């Protein structure tokens, strides 16, 4: 076989270029910390990275939604606690004003106290979160009840309970159907019932006092069951947060495998390609020095 | 006898000349090493030892088989190289995962889902409009990136055709000279001819036919003549309706469109990128933009806005799939008035079911597809990446082969400095010996002359 300097040279330059390319690639991985420079370095990996990044953004949204739902649920929880306390107070006041031993002045005082409790209840029920009423169903901008003088409006919200997604397959309520909680199947809502009760207490009307106490009892039950539903949702929010944190850890770990350079491996490759590069340089310069011409006198 | 020795000295000097010529051209591309062919001059009569030596000619060590293989392999390597170059630029325009169109898609759906937390919030509504616009812009930018890459491929095709035509004209000139030159004096022209054909083969795949007189005919595509003997038929480029170049050949009975016939070489690769690959990516992108917009619009038009009016399209409805990505935009009315953003299937302002429904669109297959919106994008990235990776691999494989063929060519036709050094020694020694012989004859004759005195 004839060996020609030109092909030795061309092959040598090729070898140098290959070694330099590998050296540069190892250097790039180490300095950038990224395994891939372009999608074609790992087509499957780049497609997977896109899906994982999207999943990460989705989890971020879930986590934000869980926080937002958590605020509202906590607000609803404390509003319902207040409401339950007010209802209990109304029961106590009514019971203390009952019986023939009470004077008219005492009955009038109890009646006024019941109206004050009604006023406080309207305040609790009309709780807002960032300008949205949480007991109006989907009618976020309409207060559930409006108190004007001696009377209270009927329920102005609607029967919707709005929910948001807080994890895959998990949701939590962000507003509640006030009509179901504060009226339920009764002919009048609890606020009107308190108005009637105040009148009955002032008049010593035993039949209607009993009817009012029954209405308070039913409202009490509805409010406590609403509160336990809120409690369930709060637990779901906690679950969702935990799940999101775990999922996030998983996604980040997968993304690291796809996107991050294995530094130890890259460093080893750097040393290896450095050696190859120097060897290629040296061998070409060595072979270029030898020629029969040197021996021609 | 002296005369014969002079011829022998000339022959050895000729050998030195040839070695000198070889050494001088050691770096000349395409130069085929020559060697002097010396033959014995037959004896004039049976009693004579011989008539000395004569230069019979010059032999060039050509490698027609390797030349042919290279002509076949080079267009393949160049084609894949051109595709790899183009897609390398294109794929870098796709952006990094998590900060490109994928991010815009996810942000849009997620922001819409977040609006579900407080449907009446003007800020949250404005966010949705802003993210919608940003998504539309991402689609617009990506589509125009594809388009401009296609334009640049077209511009390169035109430039390459110009170079190919220049080479074709050069080849026809060389053919003319070869036809007019004695074959024995035409070695340099043959070198040039082979070199020009080699250069041409990196532009397109060629069909080369050599005639007996050394003139070659070159055709492209389905036998369209590019060079016929002393005549070149340059490829013309005419722009079609969308401004892309169509290649026309005059090397047939009538001017013929050969755009679809060229598959090899850089021009073939560029045509493949321009006419097949990028249009297929654009079609996918358009389909994605079209479906995303229509799926969102289908939800919003089924609901009610903040004012309790029937919902309007969130995105300006795309007129057709083609161009959907380039033209995608948020409905101008929604941009002006964000209370038109739809969150509810009822007139209740705080209802968020449709906001959640749009947020969930990212989790479900798109209409008429089995892929989620983000998968529509990741599939496109995967397609570009595999095409680019495939082109790179093929290019490397073909370049490996062409490199080996070039080594083979060098082994047969290349100049070896060691060999030429040996040649120099050989002819120098022979020259010295002949000169010595000349001296001996001269001395002998002098002796003979001295006898008579």
Interface residues (C-beta under 8 A of the other chain):
Chain A: X1 X2 X3 X4 X5 X6 X7 X10 X11 X14 X38 X39 X40 X41 X42 X43 X44 X46 X47 X48 X49 X50 X51 X52 X53 X54 X56 X57 X58 X60 X61 X64 X65 X68 X69 X130 X131 X132 X133 X136 X137 X138 X139 X140 X141 X158 X160 X162 X163 X164 X165 X168 X174 X175 X259 X291 X292 X293 X295 X296
Chain B: X26 X27 X87 X88 X91 X92 X94 X97 X98 X102 X103 X105 X106 X107 X110 X113 X114 X116 X117 X118 X119 X120 X121 X344 X346 X348 X349 X350 X351 X352 X353 X356 X359 X360 X362 X363 X374 X375 X377 X378 X379 X381 X382 X384 X385 X386 X388 X389 X392 X403 X406 X407 X410 X411 X412 X414 X415 X416 X417 X418 X419 X421 X422 X424 X425
